[in-house]
Amino acid sequence: MKYDLVFEGGGAKGIVLVGAYEVFSAEGHTFGRLLGTSAGAITAALLAAGYSAKELLDVLAERENGKPVFAGFMGEPAPFDKAALENSAIRAVFRNIDFAFIPKAVEDKLGDVLTNTLGTDKRFRNFFAFVERGGWYSADRFLKWMQDKLDTGQYQGQPRSFSKMTLAEFYAATQTDLSLIASDTHANQLLVLNHRTAPKLPLVWAVRMSMSIPLVWNEVIWDGAWGTYQGRDVKDHAIVDGGILSNFPIELFISDAPQVTRLMGPKQDNAILGLLIDDTQMVQRTRPELALVNVDIDPYELRTVQRILRLVNTMTTAHDKMVIDEFRHLVAKLPAGGYGVTEFDLSDVDRNTLVESGRQAMKRYFSNPPQPIGAQPESAPAGQASRIADDIATRILEP
């Protein structure tokens, strides 16, 4: 059976998606359109590039310097150049500090020295990046890894060579309708990145935008060479993880409202299946959650950051929850509770446990799939449910 697949975002917990897809494929199912956010965008892009379930499992097992390759995604920012230092918000703060007893020339020199230290010294660059670019870590190693994956192995008997392709070129080469979700923080708008909406955008940068968890990785600034989004100039707009506005926009496949089909293309006859990373279902850990001493600083561990993220989550996931509840027959819930969003340095045992959680959840779904909406006594009629999808899809796409 052919399904249009939706992959939810979840950072390191996205490993569970691979186990689910392995069972999906083993059951003989195929995919039509693909839609992904954050970790789900990575999974969707690799599937569109022809990765098999086995290849995805091999990717999860990759190691570098004795650690999972994903641990390297939490990279140190490179030293900031002179122009970035001079135009930084931190430098502006120092300019606005006026000590009456210190000559202006001395103040300026001190401000330059402090800014240069914060922006170039290895001990402080993460903080500087956090303030200036919205993320504690650089994602340069992720970008290089993604490029390598898009040029590794074979696609339909030929060497893969997708890393330099735009979304339009990638669609022409694969005929796979791939959409990745990101958020434009300048326009306060959800972006659906595909060959229709952003044809000149490089595929690797579309994935990079979608996985850019705010406060963790540096935001992406839209380059003018990447063209427009839906014909609108978005040059210099800051783009981050699509999960900020919708982490599981399954309604984009369900709705056939004109404003949705302009982005997604005509509604297909394929079945629809959403793979949801479910934090409410705990997965037993095989390693202690807390170490006696931990000298690493993770922005997700800071209470202020956690408060901000909880508020954002509360404000932005209401529509996701509504559509998940309404279309629960289209959703396979994959238990991932107890694993962290930025926990990329998982042991082999923990990684395999999470993969197995996805496998078992997918087997349960196919062995006893929920009844369609309208067949359940408490559900809305099919027509009303479709209108709900239209309404929610329209709302999340509004600036």
N, C-alpha and C positions, 0 to 999 in steps of 0.2 A: 504494500500500500504506500502511496506517496503522501508525504506530509510537508506542509510548510512549518518549519521549526523556529521556535523562539527560545533564545538562551539568555537567562537572567545573569546579571553581574553579581560578583561576590568576592573579587580579589582572589586570594589563595584558595578559598573554598571552591573556586571554579573547577578544581580537580574532579569534583563529584560529577561534573557534566560528562567527562570522558567515560566513566563507568556506565553512565546511563546511555550514552550514544553507542557504546559497544554492544549492549543488549538490543537496542533499537535496530542496529545493523544486522546483528545475528538473527533477529526475527524475520529478516528479509525485507524490511521497510526501506524506502528511499526518501530523499528529500527533494522538494521543489525550491521554494523561496527560503532564504535564511535571514534571520533578524537577531542581532545580538547587542548587548550592552556590556562594556567593561570586559571582565573575564569571558563573558558570553560572546563578545565581539571577536576576541582572539580565537575562540573555538569555531565560531561561524566562518571566519576568514580562512582558517586552515582547512575546514571542510570544503569550502568553495574552491580552494586550491587543490582539491582532490585527495586530501589526507584520509587514509583509512583509519579504522578504529585501532588497528595494531600500530600504525605510525604515530597516532596520538599517544598511545601508551608508551611507546619508545621515547617520545618527546618528554613525557613526565619523568622518565628514568634518567634523563641526561644529568651529568654531574660535571662540575668545574672546580678544580682545586679541592676535591674531596667533599664538596657541598652540592646540593641541588642547584642546577643552573639558574633557577628562578631567584635564589637568594641574591644573585648579582644584580637583579633588577632594582634593588634598593641602593643605587649608586651614589657616590659622592659627587656633588656639583663640581664642575671644573672651575678654576679661578676666574673671577669676573674681569672683563677687560676694562680699560680706562674709561671708555665711554659709558659703560653700564654703571661703573662706580660713580662717575660724575653726575649722572642723571638719576641716581637712585633715590628712593624715598628716605632712606637712612641718611644720605648726605644732606637732603633737604632739612631733615630734623636738626642736624648739627648746625646748619646755617641759621636756623631760627632760634637757636639758643644764644642768648646775649648775656655774657658776664660783664658787668660794669667795670670790674677791676682788671680785666684782661684786654689788651689791645686787639682790635678787629683782625689785624694781620696774623696774630698769634692764634686767635680763635679759628680762623680759616685753615691755618696750617694743622692745628690739632684735629679739626674735623676731617681733613684729608687723610691724616695718618690713621685715625680710628676707622674711617670708612674703608680705607685700603686694607687694613688688618682684618676687618670682618669679612670682606669680599674675596680675599686671597689666601688667608691663613687656613690651612686644612681644619683646624679646630673650630672655626667659626663659620665656614662657608655654608653649612647646612642651615644655620640660623638666618644668614643673609638671604639664601634662596627662599626660605620659608616666608620672609617678609616681602621680598621683591618679586618672586615668581609664583607664590601661592603653594609651594610644596617643599617639603624637607629634603626630598631626594631627587636626583637626576634620573631620567629614564633613558639615557643614551644607550646603555647596554641592552635594554629591552628592544629599542629600535633596531640596533644591530642584530640582535637575536631574531627578531621578526623578519628582517630582510633575509637573513640566512635560511630561515625555514621556508620562505617563499621561493628560494632558489635551490632547495635540497630535494633530492629524489626525483621521481618521474610523475608526469601527468599525462595520462592516456598514451603511454609509451614513449614520450618525449621528455627531455630534462625540464624540470620546472624552471621557469624564468619569469617570475611575476613581481619581483621586488621593486622594479623601477616603473611599474605600470600605474597609470591613473585608474580611477574607478571605471571610467568608460572603456579603457583599453582592457581592463580585467574582465569586464562583462563580455566584451567582444570575443575574448580568448576562451572563456569558459562557458558562456551562456547561462551562468548561474546568477540569479537575482539576489544579490547580497545587500543588506541594509544594516548600517551600524549607527547606534544612537550616541549622540554627544550633546553637550549643553553649551550654548553661547552665553557667557556671563555678561557680555556687553549689551546684548539685545534681550536678555532674560528669556531665551527661547530654546525649545528643544530642536535639535538638528537631526534629521534623518538623512544620513550620508549614503548616497548610492549613485549609480550612473545617470540617473535622471536629475537629481538635485545638485550634485557637485561633480560633474563629469571630469574636470581637470584636476581634482584632488588626488594626490598619490594614495594608493591603497594603504601603504604602511603608515602614513600620517593619519588616515581615517581611523585605523586601529589604535594608534597612539593617542589620539584625541579621546576616543571612547573609554580607554583604560586609565585616563589621567585622574585618579582619585584625588579630590581636592585636599590640600594640606599634607598629602603624602608625596605626590609627584608634581613637578613643575607644570603649570598650565601651558598649553600650546597657543602660540600667537599665529593666527591665520596669515599665511604669506600671500602677497598679491599675485604671485605666479601660480597659485592654486585656483585662480579664477573666482567665480561667484558661487553663492549658494542660492538656488532658485532664482538666479538672475540678479540677486542683490549683492552689492559690494560689502563684503565682511572683512576686508583687509584690516589687519591689526586687532581684530576682535580676539579676546581671550576665550579659549575653548577648553572645557574640562569634561570629566566623566558624565556620560548620559544619565547615570543613576541619580544625579541630583534632581532631575525633573521627572524621570520615569525609568525605573530599573527593569520593568517587565511589561513593555507596551504591547501585549498580545492583541489588544484591540485594533492595532494598525493592520493586522491580517483579517480581522473579523469585519471591520467596518467597510462599507462601500460608499461612504459619503464622498462627494466630489473633491472636497479639500484633502481627503485622505488618499484617494486614488491618484491625485496629481503627484503625490510623493511616492506611493507604493506601486503604482500601475494598476491595471484592472484586477478586481478580485478574482482569485483562482478557484477552481473546483476541487483543489486538494484538501484533504483533511488538515486540521491545524492541531499542533501539539506544542505546549509550552513546558520547558524544563525549568522548574522553579527551585532555587536553592533555599531549603527550608531550615531556618535557624531555630525553629520551635521544637524540632525533633533532634534530640541529642544523639551524638555518636560517641561511643566510648573511646576515650583516649588511652594510648599505650605509653605515654610519657607524662611526667609531672607538668602541671600548668605553670608553676612558678619555680624559678631557680633561687638559690640562697642569695646569690649576688648577680645583679644584672646591670652592667654599666652602659648598655646600649640605650640610646634615647629614641623612642618611637613616638611620633606625634600622636598616634592613636591612644597612647597611654596617658597623655596629659589630660587632666580633668576638664580644663577649659575647652579643649578640642572635642572631648567626648560630649560636653554639653551642647556645643554648636552642632555637632553631627546629629545628636538626638532631636534637637529642634528642627533641623532640616529634614530629617527622616519623618518626623511627625507631620510636617507641613506638606511634604511632597509625595508621600506614599499612600495617601488616602485613596486616590483614584486607582492606583495599582491594586490595592486590597479590594476595592469595590468590583473591579473587573475580574479579579481572581475568584472571588466568591460567586459572581454571577456565571462565570464560564468555567467552573471547577472541573467539568467533564473534559475540558481541553488541557488540563494542567496535571503534570506529574510532579509531585513534591519529592525532592531529593534531600533526605536528612543530612545536615551539615553542622548542627549545633555543637558548640564546644571548640570549634576551629576559628581562628582569627582571620580577619580580612587581609592582614599584612604578614601572615605567618608562612612565609615562603620557604623557610629553612626547615621543612618537615623531614622527619626520619622516613626511611623507606617503609617501615611498618605503618606509620601514621598515614603516609600517602596512599598505600595500598588499602588501608581501612576505609579511607574516604572514597576511593574508587569503587570498592566493594559496596559501599552504601548506595552509590549511584546505580550499580548493577541490580541490587536487590529491589530498589524502589521501582526501577523500570520494569522488572519482571512482575512485580505486584500490579503495576498499572496495566500491563497487557494481559495478565491473567484474569483481571476483574475490572475492566475499565468502567468508570462511572457512567450512569445513564445520561443521555443528552438532555440539555435544558428543554423543558416542556414535558418530558417524561417523568420528572420528579414532582411529587405533589406540592412541594414548597417553592418550586421555581417559577420564574416569570415565563409567560408564553414566548415562543421563539421570536415573534415579531417585536415584542417589547424588549427582549434581550438584545436584539440587533440594534434597536434605537439607543439602548444604553451604551453599546459599544461606539456608535456614531457620536454620541454626546461626549463621552470621555475622550475619544480620539481627537475630536475637535478642540476640546479644552486644553489638552496637553500640547497641541500644536500652536496655540495662540501665543503671540509675544507677550 
